[in-house]
Amino acid sequence: MILSTIEYQHPTLPGGVLRYVKDGIDLYAGIESGEMVLFTAGQFAFQLPDKATKGQEALTVAAPNTDLTLAKSIEAAKRHEPVVPVVSIYREYDTDDLSQPRNKRICLTMTSAKITTMTVTLTNTWKDLTNRRFMRRLYTTKTHPGLKYL
């Protein structure tokens, strides 16, 4: 059986990290560093990123807003979002081997959150590479004086 997990990392979260497993019981499993960590049991729905023609791939996670832990943490993190984004890590584990993830982890950045009384829906994406400037370094006459004579 395959177990899906989601991890959120941000300094405003309790302990800097929240981990959930889509199962009825908590899970102790190994992460990439070899450390065994606790994933709290919870029911959440998710849709894995798919290849899209617009160049943006997204992982959407909808979790119940029962104990308000996730909702309060995301609200606190959104106040610091431009400086420190919320990192979301999706992993899958095989119940036969919990020492490490089954596949390579999917590491994304939270782009939007919709919080209602019933659910918390988070959309996570990679950085938008299609709309990024080709030359990351901006050449100006202030940094490169020889340009004004061209």
Backbone as JSON, one array per atom type, in Angstrom:
{
  "sequence": "MILSTIEYQHPTLPGGVLRYVKDGIDLYAGIESGEMVLFTAGQFAFQLPDKATKGQEALTVAAPNTDLTLAKSIEAAKRHEPVVPVVSIYREYDTDDLSQPRNKRICLTMTSAKITTMTVTLTNTWKDLTNRRFMRRLYTTKTHPGLKYL",
  "N": [[0.84, -1.17, 0.0], [0.46, 2.26, -0.71], [1.41, 5.2, 0.9], [0.58, 8.57, 1.14], [2.18, 11.63, 1.83], [2.4, 14.95, 3.18], [4.36, 17.8, 3.72], [4.9, 20.84, 5.38], [6.97, 23.65, 5.48], [8.03, 26.36, 7.37], [9.14, 29.21, 9.19], [7.17, 30.26, 10.97], [5.48, 28.21, 11.59], [4.46, 25.67, 13.98], [7.27, 24.52, 15.56], [8.54, 24.87, 13.19], [7.78, 23.17, 11.17], [5.15, 21.26, 9.67], [3.73, 18.1, 9.42], [1.88, 15.73, 7.58], [0.09, 12.66, 7.07], [-1.78, 10.79, 4.74], [-3.83, 8.95, 6.11], [-5.33, 6.82, 8.63], [-3.88, 6.52, 10.95], [-1.03, 7.71, 12.83], [2.27, 8.13, 11.39], [5.56, 6.96, 11.47], [8.35, 7.67, 9.69], [11.18, 7.57, 7.47], [13.08, 10.34, 6.24], [14.79, 12.15, 3.59], [17.24, 12.84, 4.77], [17.76, 10.73, 6.38], [16.74, 10.75, 8.89], [14.22, 9.74, 11.2], [10.9, 10.69, 11.24], [7.79, 12.06, 12.51], [4.65, 11.79, 11.02], [1.58, 13.24, 11.16], [-1.62, 11.78, 11.42], [-4.19, 12.27, 9.06], [-6.9, 13.26, 6.99], [-6.72, 14.19, 3.74], [-7.26, 15.65, 0.55], [-5.69, 15.53, -2.6], [-4.14, 16.72, -5.6], [-1.88, 15.76, -7.88], [0.88, 17.46, -9.55], [0.47, 18.15, -13.02], [1.54, 17.88, -16.41], [1.36, 20.85, -18.06], [0.25, 23.03, -20.68], [0.64, 25.71, -20.27], [2.93, 25.96, -18.84], [3.04, 25.96, -16.1], [3.01, 24.06, -13.24], [1.05, 22.54, -10.74], [0.45, 21.58, -7.34], [-2.32, 20.73, -5.63], [-3.76, 20.83, -2.49], [-6.25, 19.82, -0.29], [-7.36, 20.11, 2.89], [-9.1, 19.06, 5.87], [-10.49, 21.52, 8.08], [-10.37, 21.09, 10.94], [-9.07, 21.19, 13.57], [-7.97, 23.68, 13.46], [-5.22, 24.13, 13.44], [-3.6, 24.02, 11.09], [-4.83, 26.08, 9.59], [-4.46, 28.41, 11.21], [-1.67, 28.47, 11.25], [-1.02, 28.81, 8.53], [-2.2, 31.3, 8.04], [-0.57, 32.9, 9.69], [1.87, 32.48, 8.4], [1.38, 33.62, 5.91], [1.6, 36.33, 6.37], [4.3, 36.74, 6.33], [5.0, 36.0, 3.84], [6.1, 37.2, 1.31], [8.81, 37.48, 1.95], [9.73, 35.07, 3.22], [8.84, 32.21, 1.81], [6.26, 29.64, 2.06], [7.21, 26.35, 2.09], [6.35, 23.39, 0.47], [6.4, 19.92, 0.7], [5.96, 16.97, -0.97], [5.67, 13.52, -0.45], [5.85, 10.0, -1.1], [5.29, 6.87, 0.44], [6.06, 3.41, 0.69], [4.35, 0.86, 2.32], [5.81, -1.37, 2.99], [8.46, -0.58, 3.24], [9.45, 1.82, 5.21], [11.65, 3.32, 5.68], [12.66, 5.16, 3.92], [11.55, 7.55, 1.4], [9.4, 6.44, -1.27], [9.6, 7.41, -3.9], [11.33, 10.12, -5.57], [11.19, 13.18, -3.79], [8.69, 15.78, -4.09], [9.13, 19.07, -4.25], [7.72, 22.1, -3.58], [6.5, 25.54, -3.78], [4.24, 27.41, -1.85], [1.61, 29.1, -3.39], [-0.96, 30.09, -3.17], [-3.67, 30.29, -0.81], [-6.73, 29.11, 0.39], [-8.95, 29.54, 2.85], [-11.58, 28.19, 4.59], [-14.41, 27.63, 6.77], [-14.69, 24.91, 6.79], [-12.64, 23.69, 5.2], [-9.12, 23.79, 4.27], [-7.52, 24.92, 1.55], [-4.74, 24.58, -0.37], [-2.57, 25.82, -2.84], [0.24, 24.86, -4.56], [3.24, 25.55, -6.3], [5.96, 25.2, -8.68], [8.58, 27.56, -9.24], [7.69, 30.11, -11.55], [8.88, 29.55, -14.54], [8.48, 30.17, -17.19], [7.85, 32.86, -17.5], [10.09, 34.21, -16.7], [12.8, 36.5, -16.75], [15.26, 36.48, -19.34], [18.05, 37.15, -19.09], [19.27, 37.02, -16.02], [20.85, 38.77, -14.6], [20.88, 42.21, -14.48], [22.04, 44.51, -16.69], [23.23, 47.68, -16.35], [23.95, 51.19, -16.9], [25.02, 52.15, -14.62], [26.18, 49.99, -13.26], [27.78, 48.99, -15.28], [29.6, 51.07, -16.81], [30.55, 51.42, -19.44], [28.47, 50.87, -21.2], [26.98, 53.14, -21.9], [28.17, 54.29, -24.04], [27.58, 52.88, -26.25]],
  "CA": [[0.0, 0.0, 0.0], [1.23, 3.5, -0.81], [0.96, 6.27, 1.79], [0.95, 9.91, 0.67], [2.46, 12.57, 2.92], [2.67, 16.33, 2.82], [5.12, 18.51, 4.75], [4.97, 22.29, 5.2], [8.1, 24.23, 6.21], [8.05, 27.81, 7.48], [9.5, 29.56, 10.58], [6.03, 30.57, 11.83], [4.77, 26.97, 11.92], [4.93, 25.1, 15.25], [8.49, 23.73, 15.35], [9.05, 25.15, 11.85], [7.34, 22.18, 10.18], [3.94, 20.47, 9.9], [3.76, 16.91, 8.56], [0.64, 14.96, 7.6], [-0.01, 11.46, 6.25], [-3.17, 10.5, 4.39], [-4.11, 7.66, 6.71], [-6.05, 6.92, 9.89], [-2.97, 6.46, 12.09], [0.23, 8.43, 12.65], [3.3, 7.37, 10.69], [6.98, 7.27, 11.63], [9.01, 7.29, 8.44], [12.45, 8.24, 7.22], [13.13, 11.34, 5.17], [16.02, 12.08, 2.79], [18.43, 12.97, 5.62], [17.9, 9.51, 7.16], [16.06, 10.95, 10.16], [12.85, 9.24, 11.3], [10.04, 11.78, 11.68], [6.38, 11.73, 12.72], [3.64, 12.38, 10.18], [0.3, 13.18, 11.86], [-2.7, 11.23, 10.6], [-5.19, 13.23, 8.63], [-7.48, 12.99, 5.68], [-6.65, 15.32, 2.83], [-7.35, 15.34, -0.87], [-4.64, 16.22, -3.33], [-4.02, 16.49, -7.03], [-0.47, 15.91, -8.23], [1.12, 18.33, -10.71], [0.46, 17.51, -14.33], [2.2, 18.68, -17.43], [0.4, 21.79, -18.63], [0.79, 23.8, -21.8], [0.99, 27.06, -19.85], [4.24, 25.93, -18.2], [2.93, 26.02, -14.65], [2.51, 22.82, -12.67], [0.6, 22.85, -9.38], [-0.05, 20.55, -6.43], [-3.41, 21.29, -4.84], [-4.06, 20.01, -1.31], [-7.41, 20.27, 0.49], [-7.37, 19.42, 4.19], [-10.19, 19.54, 6.74], [-10.12, 22.58, 9.02], [-11.0, 20.62, 12.17], [-8.45, 21.7, 14.8], [-7.49, 25.04, 13.14], [-3.76, 24.24, 13.5], [-3.09, 24.37, 9.77], [-5.38, 27.38, 9.19], [-3.77, 29.47, 11.96], [-0.27, 28.5, 10.82], [-0.95, 29.38, 7.18], [-2.49, 32.73, 8.18], [0.64, 33.53, 10.22], [2.92, 32.4, 7.37], [1.05, 34.54, 4.81], [2.06, 37.68, 6.72], [5.73, 36.79, 6.02], [5.15, 35.28, 2.58], [7.03, 37.69, 0.29], [10.19, 37.31, 2.39], [9.98, 33.65, 3.44], [7.68, 31.46, 1.32], [5.95, 28.35, 2.65], [7.68, 25.26, 1.24], [5.54, 22.18, 0.58], [7.11, 18.74, 0.21], [5.1, 15.8, -1.12], [6.4, 12.26, -0.5], [5.09, 8.75, -1.06], [5.97, 5.78, 1.13], [5.53, 2.07, 0.55], [4.2, 0.35, 3.68], [6.82, -2.41, 3.22], [9.73, 0.05, 3.57], [9.22, 3.19, 5.67], [12.93, 3.94, 6.0], [12.9, 6.24, 2.97], [10.43, 7.73, 0.47], [9.31, 5.52, -2.4], [10.08, 8.14, -5.07], [11.94, 11.4, -5.26], [10.22, 14.12, -3.23], [8.27, 16.91, -4.91], [9.29, 20.25, -3.4], [7.05, 23.22, -4.22], [6.29, 26.73, -2.99], [2.82, 27.76, -1.77], [1.28, 30.33, -4.1], [-2.23, 30.63, -2.69], [-4.37, 29.53, 0.23], [-8.14, 29.47, 0.58], [-9.34, 28.98, 4.15], [-12.98, 28.31, 4.94], [-14.7, 26.99, 8.06], [-14.63, 23.46, 6.62], [-11.41, 23.19, 4.57], [-7.98, 24.63, 3.93], [-7.07, 24.5, 0.23], [-3.46, 25.22, -0.68], [-2.03, 25.59, -4.17], [1.7, 24.92, -4.51], [3.82, 25.44, -7.63], [7.37, 25.53, -8.86], [8.72, 28.94, -9.69], [7.23, 30.28, -12.93], [10.06, 29.71, -15.39], [8.14, 30.67, -18.53], [7.8, 34.32, -17.51], [11.31, 34.73, -16.1], [13.68, 37.26, -17.64], [16.34, 35.63, -19.85], [19.29, 37.49, -18.4], [18.92, 37.31, -14.63], [21.6, 39.94, -14.19], [20.48, 43.39, -15.23], [23.19, 45.34, -17.02], [22.87, 49.09, -16.42], [25.12, 52.06, -17.04], [25.58, 52.36, -13.29], [27.07, 48.86, -12.94], [28.69, 48.81, -16.41], [29.63, 52.41, -17.42], [30.85, 51.39, -20.87], [27.26, 50.7, -21.99], [26.4, 54.4, -22.37], [28.84, 54.7, -25.26], [27.19, 52.0, -27.37]],
  "C": [[0.89, 1.25, 0.0], [0.59, 4.56, 0.07], [1.48, 7.61, 1.26], [1.13, 10.82, 1.88], [2.68, 13.96, 2.35], [3.36, 17.0, 4.01], [5.16, 19.99, 4.39], [6.1, 22.82, 6.07], [8.0, 25.75, 6.17], [8.37, 28.15, 8.94], [8.32, 29.84, 11.5], [5.22, 29.33, 12.22], [5.28, 26.43, 13.24], [6.12, 24.16, 15.02], [9.08, 23.94, 13.97], [8.55, 24.21, 10.77], [6.03, 21.53, 10.63], [3.97, 19.31, 8.92], [2.46, 16.13, 8.72], [0.76, 13.75, 6.69], [-1.48, 11.21, 5.96], [-3.47, 9.07, 4.83], [-4.86, 7.89, 8.03], [-5.17, 6.89, 11.12], [-1.7, 7.23, 11.77], [1.28, 7.52, 12.03], [4.68, 7.88, 11.08], [7.68, 6.76, 10.39], [10.28, 8.1, 8.28], [12.33, 9.26, 6.1], [14.51, 11.27, 4.53], [17.29, 12.17, 3.63], [18.7, 11.7, 6.43], [17.22, 9.58, 8.51], [14.65, 10.37, 10.11], [11.98, 10.34, 11.91], [8.6, 11.3, 11.79], [5.51, 12.51, 11.75], [2.31, 12.17, 10.89], [-0.78, 12.67, 10.92], [-3.71, 12.31, 10.27], [-5.71, 12.84, 7.26], [-7.4, 14.26, 4.85], [-6.75, 14.81, 1.4], [-6.27, 16.11, -1.58], [-4.7, 15.85, -4.8], [-2.58, 16.78, -7.4], [-0.3, 16.83, -9.43], [1.04, 17.53, -12.0], [1.14, 18.44, -15.31], [1.15, 19.56, -18.1], [1.06, 22.59, -19.75], [1.19, 25.21, -21.38], [2.31, 27.1, -19.08], [4.21, 25.95, -16.7], [2.32, 24.71, -14.15], [2.18, 23.08, -11.21], [0.17, 21.6, -8.64], [-1.1, 21.23, -5.57], [-3.74, 20.32, -3.72], [-5.24, 20.64, -0.59], [-7.48, 19.44, 1.76], [-8.54, 19.93, 5.02], [-9.67, 20.53, 7.77], [-10.72, 22.25, 10.39], [-10.39, 21.24, 13.42], [-7.84, 23.08, 14.63], [-5.97, 25.2, 13.19], [-3.19, 24.7, 12.16], [-3.57, 25.76, 9.35], [-4.66, 28.53, 9.9], [-2.32, 29.6, 11.51], [-0.12, 29.13, 9.44], [-1.25, 30.87, 7.22], [-1.26, 33.48, 8.71], [1.75, 33.55, 9.17], [2.65, 33.37, 6.23], [1.49, 35.96, 5.1], [3.54, 37.85, 6.39], [6.03, 36.27, 4.62], [6.12, 35.9, 1.57], [8.5, 37.45, 0.67], [10.55, 35.84, 2.51], [8.76, 32.87, 2.96], [7.49, 30.15, 2.08], [6.37, 27.27, 1.65], [6.83, 24.03, 1.52], [6.31, 21.02, -0.04], [6.15, 17.55, 0.2], [5.98, 14.55, -1.24], [5.42, 11.1, -0.52], [5.93, 7.68, -0.39], [5.27, 4.47, 0.81], [5.46, 1.47, 1.95], [5.2, -0.76, 4.0], [8.16, -1.83, 3.64], [9.49, 1.52, 3.92], [10.52, 3.92, 5.99], [13.26, 5.11, 5.09], [11.7, 6.39, 2.04], [10.53, 6.78, -0.72], [9.89, 6.14, -3.66], [10.8, 9.4, -4.62], [10.86, 12.37, -4.77], [9.88, 15.21, -4.24], [8.25, 18.12, -3.99], [8.75, 21.47, -4.15], [6.91, 24.4, -3.26], [4.8, 27.09, -3.01], [2.58, 29.09, -2.47], [-0.04, 30.93, -3.64], [-2.84, 29.7, -1.67], [-5.79, 30.04, 0.32], [-8.6, 28.76, 1.84], [-10.82, 29.26, 4.38], [-13.19, 27.63, 6.29], [-14.55, 25.48, 7.97], [-13.29, 22.95, 6.12], [-10.35, 24.27, 4.43], [-7.46, 24.09, 2.6], [-5.83, 25.3, -0.12], [-3.03, 24.85, -2.09], [-0.54, 25.84, -4.12], [2.25, 24.73, -5.92], [5.33, 25.58, -7.57], [7.42, 26.99, -9.24], [8.3, 29.01, -11.16], [8.43, 30.57, -13.82], [9.72, 30.3, -16.76], [8.14, 32.19, -18.59], [9.03, 34.96, -16.88], [12.16, 35.44, -17.15], [14.85, 36.38, -18.08], [17.65, 35.91, -19.13], [18.91, 37.87, -16.96], [19.64, 38.55, -14.13], [21.21, 41.1, -15.08], [21.71, 44.28, -15.43], [22.73, 46.79, -17.19], [24.13, 49.92, -16.58], [25.76, 52.35, -15.68], [26.55, 51.24, -12.93], [28.1, 48.61, -14.03], [28.74, 50.11, -17.22], [29.88, 52.42, -18.91], [29.61, 51.25, -21.76], [26.72, 52.01, -22.54], [27.07, 54.88, -23.65], [28.5, 53.8, -26.44], [26.19, 52.63, -28.26]]
}
